[in-house]
Amino acid sequence: MIRSFFVFIILLSLILFLLACNQVEHSNATSLMVDLTEGKDSRPLSDEVLSLFEFEKDKWSGEFFRFSEITDIGLMPVKKVSLGYEKSLFSNELIRNRNVDHFKREIESIVNNLESDSAGRPNSSIYLPIVKELGVLNTYKFKSRTLIIYSDLVENSPIISLYDPESYHALETNPDSIQKLLENHASIPDLQGIRIILVYAPQNLQNDERYRLVSSLYKKMLESHGAHVEITASL
């Protein structure tokens, strides 16, 4: 009797271990950061964000979604939505479809509620929140990990103001000095296997030139730590 109990415990532990491994192997982590200091010009559409989740190809994969705002404050609360991995052979498809629809509605609600938020703020703490979020993604061992950043990336915080003529000149002529300054404030973790998408559509030539410089800085800096970085005007 005791032997049977121990065999049962071992088998149960093995099953739970295999399920946990499957959850990791068949799950994706997606993090969205939106810069509220830019007013409404740098906001995602819910359809854009939902296009990242390819449920038409695979409705059974696990999805872990994180959302945070970039503001004049270094650390902001994170909203989370998750959909666990399920094996199609042992699951009810109708229930799964309802769970997928609920997951989508939760994300739509988060993204659509941004439209009535801030009209823009004078300061922007960009670098520290990004590094913090990358640190979280680094702890996940999922099949894929993606960070989408809607921002002009122009730091205007106690670390540095890239609106300051002297700092902007350094960005133009010696971007490595800006990278060193930023990384001295917070080190970037290993980003191997993490995809980062920088999204911003400049509204004029001045913003276009500034964004070209600062996005190039971020691309070089993040890729030096192993990330794959894409720069785009829209998803």
LOFINU-93899 format. One line per field, with one value per residue (C-alpha): residue in three letters; residue number from 1; y negated, x, z. Coordinates in steps of 0.25 Angstrom, whole numbers, padded with zeros to 4 digits. Each point is the difference from the previous one (the first is absolute). Layout:
% LOFINU-93899
r: [ALA ...]
k: [NUM ...]
Y: [Y ...]
X: [X ...]
Z: [Z ...]
% end
This chain:
% LOFINU-93899
r: [MET ILE ARG SER PHE PHE VAL PHE ILE ILE LEU LEU SER LEU ILE LEU PHE LEU LEU ALA CYS ASN GLN VAL GLU HIS SER ASN ALA THR SER LEU MET VAL ASP LEU THR GLU GLY LYS ASP SER ARG PRO LEU SER ASP GLU VAL LEU SER LEU PHE GLU PHE GLU LYS ASP LYS TRP SER GLY GLU PHE PHE ARG PHE SER GLU ILE THR ASP ILE GLY LEU MET PRO VAL LYS LYS VAL SER LEU GLY TYR GLU LYS SER LEU PHE SER ASN GLU LEU ILE ARG ASN ARG ASN VAL ASP HIS PHE LYS ARG GLU ILE GLU SER ILE VAL ASN ASN LEU GLU SER ASP SER ALA GLY ARG PRO ASN SER SER ILE TYR LEU PRO ILE VAL LYS GLU LEU GLY VAL LEU ASN THR TYR LYS PHE LYS SER ARG THR LEU ILE ILE TYR SER ASP LEU VAL GLU ASN SER PRO ILE ILE SER LEU TYR ASP PRO GLU SER TYR HIS ALA LEU GLU THR ASN PRO ASP SER ILE GLN LYS LEU LEU GLU ASN HIS ALA SER ILE PRO ASP LEU GLN GLY ILE ARG ILE ILE LEU VAL TYR ALA PRO GLN ASN LEU GLN ASN ASP GLU ARG TYR ARG LEU VAL SER SER LEU TYR LYS LYS MET LEU GLU SER HIS GLY ALA HIS VAL GLU ILE THR ALA SER LEU]
k: [1 2 3 4 5 6 7 8 9 10 11 12 13 14 15 16 17 18 19 20 21 22 23 24 25 26 27 28 29 30 31 32 33 34 35 36 37 38 39 40 41 42 43 44 45 46 47 48 49 50 51 52 53 54 55 56 57 58 59 60 61 62 63 64 65 66 67 68 69 70 71 72 73 74 75 76 77 78 79 80 81 82 83 84 85 86 87 88 89 90 91 92 93 94 95 96 97 98 99 100 101 102 103 104 105 106 107 108 109 110 111 112 113 114 115 116 117 118 119 120 121 122 123 124 125 126 127 128 129 130 131 132 133 134 135 136 137 138 139 140 141 142 143 144 145 146 147 148 149 150 151 152 153 154 155 156 157 158 159 160 161 162 163 164 165 166 167 168 169 170 171 172 173 174 175 176 177 178 179 180 181 182 183 184 185 186 187 188 189 190 191 192 193 194 195 196 197 198 199 200 201 202 203 204 205 206 207 208 209 210 211 212 213 214 215 216 217 218 219 220 221 222 223 224 225 226 227 228 229 230 231 232 233 234 235]
Y: [0000 -0010 0004 -0003 -0013 -0004 0005 -0009 -0012 0002 0002 -0013 -0008 0005 -0004 -0014 -0001 0003 -0009 -0012 0003 0000 -0013 -0006 0006 -0004 -0014 -0014 -0013 -0013 -0013 -0014 -0013 -0013 -0014 -0009 -0012 -0001 -0003 0008 0000 0013 0009 0014 0005 0013 0007 -0003 0006 0012 0003 0005 0012 0010 0007 0004 0009 0005 -0003 0010 -0007 -0008 -0015 -0009 -0015 -0011 -0015 -0012 -0015 -0009 -0013 -0010 0010 0011 0011 0003 0011 0012 0005 0015 0009 0015 0012 0014 0010 0012 0013 0000 0015 -0001 -0014 -0005 -0008 -0009 -0003 -0003 -0010 -0007 -0001 -0006 -0010 -0004 -0002 -0009 -0008 -0003 -0005 -0008 -0007 -0003 -0006 -0007 -0007 -0007 -0009 -0008 -0001 -0010 -0012 0001 -0003 -0009 0010 0014 0012 0010 0008 0005 0005 0007 0007 0004 0007 0007 0005 0007 0005 0006 0009 0006 0013 0000 0004 -0015 -0013 -0014 -0014 -0011 -0014 -0012 -0012 -0010 0005 -0014 0000 -0012 0004 -0002 0009 -0009 -0009 0002 -0013 -0007 -0005 0005 0014 0000 -0004 0012 0009 -0005 0001 0010 0009 0010 -0010 0000 0015 0001 -0011 0008 0014 -0006 -0003 0014 0012 0007 0015 0011 -0002 0012 0005 -0012 -0008 -0015 -0009 -0015 -0007 -0014 -0009 -0014 -0011 -0010 -0001 -0004 0012 0009 -0004 0001 0014 0005 -0003 0005 0013 0003 -0002 0010 0010 0001 0000 0011 0008 0000 0008 0010 -0005 -0001 -0014 -0005 -0015 -0003 -0011 0010 0015]
X: [0000 0011 0008 -0012 -0002 0015 -0001 -0013 0008 0011 -0009 -0007 0012 0005 -0013 0001 0014 -0003 -0012 0009 0010 -0011 -0005 0014 0002 -0013 -0002 0003 0003 -0004 0003 -0006 0005 -0007 0006 -0011 0010 -0003 -0015 -0008 0010 0007 -0011 -0003 -0013 -0006 0000 0015 0003 -0010 0007 0012 -0008 -0002 -0011 -0005 0013 0000 -0011 0006 0013 0002 0000 0005 -0002 0006 -0004 0007 0000 0012 -0002 0008 0002 0010 -0009 -0014 -0010 -0001 -0013 0000 -0009 0003 -0005 0006 0005 -0009 0001 -0011 -0001 -0005 -0007 -0014 0001 -0013 0006 0013 -0006 -0007 0013 0007 -0011 0001 0015 -0002 -0011 0009 0011 -0009 -0005 0014 0004 -0013 0000 0013 -0008 -0006 0013 0011 0001 0015 0010 0012 0010 0003 0007 0002 0013 -0002 -0014 0004 0012 -0009 -0010 0012 0004 -0013 -0001 0014 -0005 -0010 0004 -0011 0000 0000 0001 -0003 0000 -0007 0003 -0009 0009 0009 0010 0005 0005 -0004 0003 0010 0009 0001 -0008 0002 -0008 0012 0009 0013 -0006 -0006 0013 0007 -0011 0003 0016 0003 -0012 0009 0001 -0015 -0001 0011 -0007 -0013 0006 0007 -0013 -0006 0006 -0007 -0002 0003 -0010 0003 -0013 -0008 -0006 -0002 -0009 0002 -0013 -0001 -0004 0006 -0009 0010 0015 0006 -0007 0004 0015 0000 -0007 0009 0012 -0006 -0006 0013 0007 -0011 0002 0015 -0001 -0010 0005 0014 -0007 -0006 -0013 -0007 -0004 -0010 -0003 -0014 -0010 -0012 -0002]
Z: [0000 0004 -0013 -0008 0006 -0003 -0014 -0002 0006 -0010 -0012 0004 0002 -0014 -0006 0006 -0004 -0014 0000 0005 -0011 -0011 0006 -0002 -0014 -0006 0006 -0004 0008 -0006 0007 -0005 0005 -0004 0002 0005 0000 -0015 0001 -0010 -0011 0004 0004 -0005 -0006 0007 -0014 -0001 0013 -0002 -0013 0007 0006 -0012 0006 -0014 -0001 0014 0010 0011 0002 0014 -0001 0011 -0002 0008 -0002 0006 -0002 -0002 0007 0008 0011 -0001 0005 -0003 0003 -0010 -0005 -0003 -0009 -0001 -0008 0004 -0010 -0002 -0008 -0011 0002 0015 -0001 -0004 -0013 0003 0014 -0006 -0010 0011 0008 -0012 -0002 0014 -0001 -0012 0007 0012 -0010 -0008 0013 0005 -0014 -0003 0014 -0003 -0010 0012 0007 0001 -0010 0002 0011 0001 0004 -0005 0008 -0011 0002 0015 -0003 -0013 0008 0011 -0010 -0007 0013 0002 -0014 0002 0011 -0009 -0008 -0009 -0015 -0004 0008 -0007 0005 -0007 0003 -0005 0003 -0007 0010 0004 0014 0009 0014 0011 -0008 -0012 -0009 -0014 -0003 0006 -0011 0006 0002 -0014 -0006 0008 -0006 -0014 0001 0011 0002 0008 0011 0001 0001 0010 0009 -0001 0003 0012 0006 -0003 -0006 -0011 0002 -0010 -0012 -0008 -0006 0003 -0012 0002 -0009 0001 -0006 -0003 -0011 0000 -0003 -0005 -0006 0014 0007 -0011 0001 0015 0000 -0011 0010 0013 -0007 -0006 0014 0006 -0011 0001 0015 0002 -0012 0007 0011 -0009 -0004 -0014 -0002 -0010 -0003 -0006 -0001 0002 0004]
% end
